Amino acid sequence: MSLFDLTGKVAIITGSSRGIGQASAVELARQGARVVISSRKQAACDAVAAAINAEHGDGRAIAVAASISDKPALQHLVDKTRRAFGRIDVLVCNAASNPYYGPMAGIEDEQFRKILENNVLSNHWLIQMVAPEMRERKAGSIVIVSSVGGLRGSPVIGAYNVSKAADFQLARNYAVEYGIDNVRVNCIAPGLIKTDFARALWDTPEAEQRSSRATPLRRLGDPVDIAGAVVYLASDASRYMTGQAMVVDGGVTIGLAF
């Protein structure tokens, strides 16, 4: 059996109606997992689940809308997953928000609070909701999609970067607490990926060219570039890896030699 085989596993992926989340759900399903598509809008979730089921023809996906800012809605997501599939083996915390671009001196308290609640607290909630059954089974993988922004400063997305740095520590701390029960918790730190979420950072030819020049691979990332890392962390291929931040950024954080 392949180390990447996920047959019989059940995965919840937040923010999976598009971008990194959608690509991750598609690839997890291709490795045999049953997947739960979740984002704010039910129709968008339904479309992704339908496409996955059309490819596999076996009820591989269901769709459950939930806002990450709504704790009862997240509990409903977890409960409905258990009713549909009987278990949760993998949690991918991908959904996030960033309502503010600019220096931190100008951010309003409510904007900063929303960033921290949606990008950190919601992950904490979901982990607490799914972890008990994983710990009882002595198996499970939790993946938080953070960002290389959590490793760097920025005059434009500083508050977002603060939240993503907090996600690294959230993973480390839960990895320490849950390791005794063989539940692994890791982060992925993507670089700039061509998604609607990050559009403000790449949606002009000049911005994309500038970012590509600073990347050793000389291109921005695509969602599928991150999906492979999600499959790795969800599967037994990473069974001895926990509490880590896996950087997938085309080489941006290593810099360019001149």
Contacts in CASP RR format, 6 or more apart in sequence:
PFRMAT RR
TARGET T0000
AUTHOR 0000-0000-0000
METHOD contacts of the structure
MODEL  1
MSLFDLTGKVAIITGSSRGIGQASAVELARQGARVVISSRKQAACDAVAA
AINAEHGDGRAIAVAASISDKPALQHLVDKTRRAFGRIDVLVCNAASNPY
YGPMAGIEDEQFRKILENNVLSNHWLIQMVAPEMRERKAGSIVIVSSVGG
LRGSPVIGAYNVSKAADFQLARNYAVEYGIDNVRVNCIAPGLIKTDFARA
LWDTPEAEQRSSRATPLRRLGDPVDIAGAVVYLASDASRYMTGQAMVVDG
GVTIGLAF
3 235 0 8 1.000
3 236 0 8 1.000
3 237 0 8 1.000
3 239 0 8 1.000
4 31 0 8 1.000
4 231 0 8 1.000
4 232 0 8 1.000
4 235 0 8 1.000
4 236 0 8 1.000
4 237 0 8 1.000
5 31 0 8 1.000
5 32 0 8 1.000
5 235 0 8 1.000
5 236 0 8 1.000
6 28 0 8 1.000
6 31 0 8 1.000
6 32 0 8 1.000
6 33 0 8 1.000
6 90 0 8 1.000
6 231 0 8 1.000
6 234 0 8 1.000
6 235 0 8 1.000
7 31 0 8 1.000
7 32 0 8 1.000
7 33 0 8 1.000
8 32 0 8 1.000
8 33 0 8 1.000
8 34 0 8 1.000
8 89 0 8 1.000
9 32 0 8 1.000
9 33 0 8 1.000
9 34 0 8 1.000
9 89 0 8 1.000
9 90 0 8 1.000
9 234 0 8 1.000
10 33 0 8 1.000
10 34 0 8 1.000
10 35 0 8 1.000
10 36 0 8 1.000
10 81 0 8 1.000
10 85 0 8 1.000
10 86 0 8 1.000
10 87 0 8 1.000
10 88 0 8 1.000
10 89 0 8 1.000
10 90 0 8 1.000
11 25 0 8 1.000
11 28 0 8 1.000
11 33 0 8 1.000
11 34 0 8 1.000
11 35 0 8 1.000
11 36 0 8 1.000
11 88 0 8 1.000
11 89 0 8 1.000
11 90 0 8 1.000
11 91 0 8 1.000
11 92 0 8 1.000
11 234 0 8 1.000
12 35 0 8 1.000
12 36 0 8 1.000
12 38 0 8 1.000
12 77 0 8 1.000
12 78 0 8 1.000
12 81 0 8 1.000
12 88 0 8 1.000
12 90 0 8 1.000
12 91 0 8 1.000
12 92 0 8 1.000
12 126 0 8 1.000
12 130 0 8 1.000
13 21 0 8 1.000
13 24 0 8 1.000
13 25 0 8 1.000
13 28 0 8 1.000
13 35 0 8 1.000
13 36 0 8 1.000
13 37 0 8 1.000
13 38 0 8 1.000
13 92 0 8 1.000
13 94 0 8 1.000
14 21 0 8 1.000
14 38 0 8 1.000
14 39 0 8 1.000
14 66 0 8 1.000
14 68 0 8 1.000
14 92 0 8 1.000
14 93 0 8 1.000
14 94 0 8 1.000
14 95 0 8 1.000
14 126 0 8 1.000
15 21 0 8 1.000
15 22 0 8 1.000
15 38 0 8 1.000
15 39 0 8 1.000
15 68 0 8 1.000
15 94 0 8 1.000
15 95 0 8 1.000
16 22 0 8 1.000
16 24 0 8 1.000
16 25 0 8 1.000
16 35 0 8 1.000
16 37 0 8 1.000
16 38 0 8 1.000
16 39 0 8 1.000
16 45 0 8 1.000
16 48 0 8 1.000
16 92 0 8 1.000
16 94 0 8 1.000
17 37 0 8 1.000
17 38 0 8 1.000
17 39 0 8 1.000
17 41 0 8 1.000
17 44 0 8 1.000
17 45 0 8 1.000
17 47 0 8 1.000
17 48 0 8 1.000
18 39 0 8 1.000
18 44 0 8 1.000
18 48 0 8 1.000
18 195 0 8 1.000
18 196 0 8 1.000
19 193 0 8 1.000
19 195 0 8 1.000
19 196 0 8 1.000
19 197 0 8 1.000
19 223 0 8 1.000
20 94 0 8 1.000
20 145 0 8 1.000
20 190 0 8 1.000
20 193 0 8 1.000
20 195 0 8 1.000
20 223 0 8 1.000
20 226 0 8 1.000
20 227 0 8 1.000
20 230 0 8 1.000
21 92 0 8 1.000
21 94 0 8 1.000
21 145 0 8 1.000
21 223 0 8 1.000
21 227 0 8 1.000
21 230 0 8 1.000
22 37 0 8 1.000
22 48 0 8 1.000
22 223 0 8 1.000
23 222 0 8 1.000
23 223 0 8 1.000
23 224 0 8 1.000
23 226 0 8 1.000
23 227 0 8 1.000
24 92 0 8 1.000
24 94 0 8 1.000
24 223 0 8 1.000
24 226 0 8 1.000
24 227 0 8 1.000
24 228 0 8 1.000
24 230 0 8 1.000
24 231 0 8 1.000
25 35 0 8 1.000
25 37 0 8 1.000
25 48 0 8 1.000
25 52 0 8 1.000
25 61 0 8 1.000
26 51 0 8 1.000
26 52 0 8 1.000
26 55 0 8 1.000
26 227 0 8 1.000
27 224 0 8 1.000
27 227 0 8 1.000
27 228 0 8 1.000
27 230 0 8 1.000
27 231 0 8 1.000
28 35 0 8 1.000
28 90 0 8 1.000
28 92 0 8 1.000
28 227 0 8 1.000
28 230 0 8 1.000
28 231 0 8 1.000
28 234 0 8 1.000
29 35 0 8 1.000
29 52 0 8 1.000
29 55 0 8 1.000
29 56 0 8 1.000
29 60 0 8 1.000
29 61 0 8 1.000
30 55 0 8 1.000
31 231 0 8 1.000
31 235 0 8 1.000
32 60 0 8 1.000
33 60 0 8 1.000
33 89 0 8 1.000
33 90 0 8 1.000
33 234 0 8 1.000
34 59 0 8 1.000
34 60 0 8 1.000
34 61 0 8 1.000
34 85 0 8 1.000
35 49 0 8 1.000
35 52 0 8 1.000
35 60 0 8 1.000
35 61 0 8 1.000
36 61 0 8 1.000
36 62 0 8 1.000
36 63 0 8 1.000
36 64 0 8 1.000
36 77 0 8 1.000
36 80 0 8 1.000
36 81 0 8 1.000
36 84 0 8 1.000
36 85 0 8 1.000
37 45 0 8 1.000
37 48 0 8 1.000
37 49 0 8 1.000
37 52 0 8 1.000
37 61 0 8 1.000
37 62 0 8 1.000
37 63 0 8 1.000
37 64 0 8 1.000
38 45 0 8 1.000
38 63 0 8 1.000
38 64 0 8 1.000
38 65 0 8 1.000
38 66 0 8 1.000
38 77 0 8 1.000
38 95 0 8 1.000
39 45 0 8 1.000
39 65 0 8 1.000
39 66 0 8 1.000
39 95 0 8 1.000
40 65 0 8 1.000
40 66 0 8 1.000
40 67 0 8 1.000
41 65 0 8 1.000
42 63 0 8 1.000
42 65 0 8 1.000
45 63 0 8 1.000
45 64 0 8 1.000
45 65 0 8 1.000
46 63 0 8 1.000
48 61 0 8 1.000
48 63 0 8 1.000
49 61 0 8 1.000
49 62 0 8 1.000
49 63 0 8 1.000
50 61 0 8 1.000
52 60 0 8 1.000
52 61 0 8 1.000
53 59 0 8 1.000
53 60 0 8 1.000
53 61 0 8 1.000
62 80 0 8 1.000
62 81 0 8 1.000
62 84 0 8 1.000
62 85 0 8 1.000
64 76 0 8 1.000
64 77 0 8 1.000
64 80 0 8 1.000
64 81 0 8 1.000
65 73 0 8 1.000
66 73 0 8 1.000
66 74 0 8 1.000
66 76 0 8 1.000
66 77 0 8 1.000
67 73 0 8 1.000
68 74 0 8 1.000
68 95 0 8 1.000
68 96 0 8 1.000
68 97 0 8 1.000
68 118 0 8 1.000
68 122 0 8 1.000
69 114 0 8 1.000
69 117 0 8 1.000
69 118 0 8 1.000
69 122 0 8 1.000
71 122 0 8 1.000
71 125 0 8 1.000
74 122 0 8 1.000
74 125 0 8 1.000
74 126 0 8 1.000
74 129 0 8 1.000
75 129 0 8 1.000
78 88 0 8 1.000
78 126 0 8 1.000
78 129 0 8 1.000
78 130 0 8 1.000
81 88 0 8 1.000
82 88 0 8 1.000
82 133 0 8 1.000
87 133 0 8 1.000
87 137 0 8 1.000
88 130 0 8 1.000
88 133 0 8 1.000
88 134 0 8 1.000
89 134 0 8 1.000
89 139 0 8 1.000
89 140 0 8 1.000
89 141 0 8 1.000
90 140 0 8 1.000
90 141 0 8 1.000
90 142 0 8 1.000
90 143 0 8 1.000
90 234 0 8 1.000
91 126 0 8 1.000
91 127 0 8 1.000
91 130 0 8 1.000
91 141 0 8 1.000
91 142 0 8 1.000
91 143 0 8 1.000
92 143 0 8 1.000
92 145 0 8 1.000
92 230 0 8 1.000
92 234 0 8 1.000
93 122 0 8 1.000
93 123 0 8 1.000
93 126 0 8 1.000
93 127 0 8 1.000
93 142 0 8 1.000
93 143 0 8 1.000
93 144 0 8 1.000
93 145 0 8 1.000
94 145 0 8 1.000
95 118 0 8 1.000
95 122 0 8 1.000
96 118 0 8 1.000
96 119 0 8 1.000
96 145 0 8 1.000
96 160 0 8 1.000
96 163 0 8 1.000
96 197 0 8 1.000
97 114 0 8 1.000
97 115 0 8 1.000
97 118 0 8 1.000
97 119 0 8 1.000
98 115 0 8 1.000
98 157 0 8 1.000
98 159 0 8 1.000
98 160 0 8 1.000
98 197 0 8 1.000
99 111 0 8 1.000
99 114 0 8 1.000
99 115 0 8 1.000
100 107 0 8 1.000
100 108 0 8 1.000
100 111 0 8 1.000
100 112 0 8 1.000
100 115 0 8 1.000
100 159 0 8 1.000
100 160 0 8 1.000
101 156 0 8 1.000
101 157 0 8 1.000
101 200 0 8 1.000
102 155 0 8 1.000
102 156 0 8 1.000
102 157 0 8 1.000
102 158 0 8 1.000
103 155 0 8 1.000
103 156 0 8 1.000
103 158 0 8 1.000
104 158 0 8 1.000
104 159 0 8 1.000
107 159 0 8 1.000
111 159 0 8 1.000
112 159 0 8 1.000
115 159 0 8 1.000
115 160 0 8 1.000
115 162 0 8 1.000
115 163 0 8 1.000
116 162 0 8 1.000
116 163 0 8 1.000
116 166 0 8 1.000
119 160 0 8 1.000
119 163 0 8 1.000
119 164 0 8 1.000
119 166 0 8 1.000
119 167 0 8 1.000
120 163 0 8 1.000
120 166 0 8 1.000
120 167 0 8 1.000
120 170 0 8 1.000
123 144 0 8 1.000
123 167 0 8 1.000
123 170 0 8 1.000
124 170 0 8 1.000
127 142 0 8 1.000
127 170 0 8 1.000
127 174 0 8 1.000
127 185 0 8 1.000
130 142 0 8 1.000
131 142 0 8 1.000
131 174 0 8 1.000
131 178 0 8 1.000
131 183 0 8 1.000
134 140 0 8 1.000
134 142 0 8 1.000
134 178 0 8 1.000
134 181 0 8 1.000
134 183 0 8 1.000
135 178 0 8 1.000
135 181 0 8 1.000
135 183 0 8 1.000
136 181 0 8 1.000
138 181 0 8 1.000
138 182 0 8 1.000
138 183 0 8 1.000
139 182 0 8 1.000
139 183 0 8 1.000
140 182 0 8 1.000
140 183 0 8 1.000
140 184 0 8 1.000
141 183 0 8 1.000
141 184 0 8 1.000
141 185 0 8 1.000
141 186 0 8 1.000
141 233 0 8 1.000
141 234 0 8 1.000
141 235 0 8 1.000
141 238 0 8 1.000
142 171 0 8 1.000
142 174 0 8 1.000
142 183 0 8 1.000
142 184 0 8 1.000
142 185 0 8 1.000
142 186 0 8 1.000
143 186 0 8 1.000
143 187 0 8 1.000
143 188 0 8 1.000
143 230 0 8 1.000
143 233 0 8 1.000
143 234 0 8 1.000
144 167 0 8 1.000
144 170 0 8 1.000
144 171 0 8 1.000
144 185 0 8 1.000
144 186 0 8 1.000
144 187 0 8 1.000
144 188 0 8 1.000
145 187 0 8 1.000
145 188 0 8 1.000
145 190 0 8 1.000
145 226 0 8 1.000
145 230 0 8 1.000
146 164 0 8 1.000
146 165 0 8 1.000
146 167 0 8 1.000
146 168 0 8 1.000
146 171 0 8 1.000
146 187 0 8 1.000
146 188 0 8 1.000
146 189 0 8 1.000
146 245 0 8 1.000
147 160 0 8 1.000
147 161 0 8 1.000
147 164 0 8 1.000
147 189 0 8 1.000
147 190 0 8 1.000
147 191 0 8 1.000
148 189 0 8 1.000
148 190 0 8 1.000
148 191 0 8 1.000
148 247 0 8 1.000
148 249 0 8 1.000
148 252 0 8 1.000
148 253 0 8 1.000
149 157 0 8 1.000
149 160 0 8 1.000
149 161 0 8 1.000
149 164 0 8 1.000
149 165 0 8 1.000
149 189 0 8 1.000
149 191 0 8 1.000
150 161 0 8 1.000
150 162 0 8 1.000
150 164 0 8 1.000
150 165 0 8 1.000
150 167 0 8 1.000
150 168 0 8 1.000
150 189 0 8 1.000
151 165 0 8 1.000
151 189 0 8 1.000
151 245 0 8 1.000
151 247 0 8 1.000
151 253 0 8 1.000
152 161 0 8 1.000
152 253 0 8 1.000
153 161 0 8 1.000
154 160 0 8 1.000
154 161 0 8 1.000
156 201 0 8 1.000
157 201 0 8 1.000
164 189 0 8 1.000
167 187 0 8 1.000
168 187 0 8 1.000
168 189 0 8 1.000
168 245 0 8 1.000
171 185 0 8 1.000
171 186 0 8 1.000
171 187 0 8 1.000
171 243 0 8 1.000
171 244 0 8 1.000
171 245 0 8 1.000
172 185 0 8 1.000
172 243 0 8 1.000
174 185 0 8 1.000
174 243 0 8 1.000
175 184 0 8 1.000
175 185 0 8 1.000
175 186 0 8 1.000
175 242 0 8 1.000
175 243 0 8 1.000
176 243 0 8 1.000
178 184 0 8 1.000
178 185 0 8 1.000
179 242 0 8 1.000
184 233 0 8 1.000
184 238 0 8 1.000
184 239 0 8 1.000
184 241 0 8 1.000
184 242 0 8 1.000
184 243 0 8 1.000
185 242 0 8 1.000
185 243 0 8 1.000
186 233 0 8 1.000
186 238 0 8 1.000
186 241 0 8 1.000
186 242 0 8 1.000
186 243 0 8 1.000
186 244 0 8 1.000
186 245 0 8 1.000
186 246 0 8 1.000
187 243 0 8 1.000
187 244 0 8 1.000
187 245 0 8 1.000
187 246 0 8 1.000
188 226 0 8 1.000
188 229 0 8 1.000
188 230 0 8 1.000
188 233 0 8 1.000
188 245 0 8 1.000
188 246 0 8 1.000
188 248 0 8 1.000
189 245 0 8 1.000
189 246 0 8 1.000
189 247 0 8 1.000
189 248 0 8 1.000
189 249 0 8 1.000
190 221 0 8 1.000
190 225 0 8 1.000
190 226 0 8 1.000
190 248 0 8 1.000
190 249 0 8 1.000
191 221 0 8 1.000
191 247 0 8 1.000
191 248 0 8 1.000
191 249 0 8 1.000
191 250 0 8 1.000
191 252 0 8 1.000
192 198 0 8 1.000
192 201 0 8 1.000
192 202 0 8 1.000
192 211 0 8 1.000
192 215 0 8 1.000
192 220 0 8 1.000
192 221 0 8 1.000
192 249 0 8 1.000
192 252 0 8 1.000
193 220 0 8 1.000
193 221 0 8 1.000
193 222 0 8 1.000
193 223 0 8 1.000
193 225 0 8 1.000
193 226 0 8 1.000
194 202 0 8 1.000
194 220 0 8 1.000
194 221 0 8 1.000
194 222 0 8 1.000
194 223 0 8 1.000
195 223 0 8 1.000
201 207 0 8 1.000
201 211 0 8 1.000
202 208 0 8 1.000
202 211 0 8 1.000
202 220 0 8 1.000
208 220 0 8 1.000
211 220 0 8 1.000
212 218 0 8 1.000
212 219 0 8 1.000
212 220 0 8 1.000
214 252 0 8 1.000
214 255 0 8 1.000
214 256 0 8 1.000
215 249 0 8 1.000
215 250 0 8 1.000
215 251 0 8 1.000
215 252 0 8 1.000
216 250 0 8 1.000
216 251 0 8 1.000
216 252 0 8 1.000
216 254 0 8 1.000
216 255 0 8 1.000
216 256 0 8 1.000
217 250 0 8 1.000
217 251 0 8 1.000
219 250 0 8 1.000
221 250 0 8 1.000
225 248 0 8 1.000
226 248 0 8 1.000
229 246 0 8 1.000
229 248 0 8 1.000
232 238 0 8 1.000
232 246 0 8 1.000
233 241 0 8 1.000
233 246 0 8 1.000
247 253 0 8 1.000
END
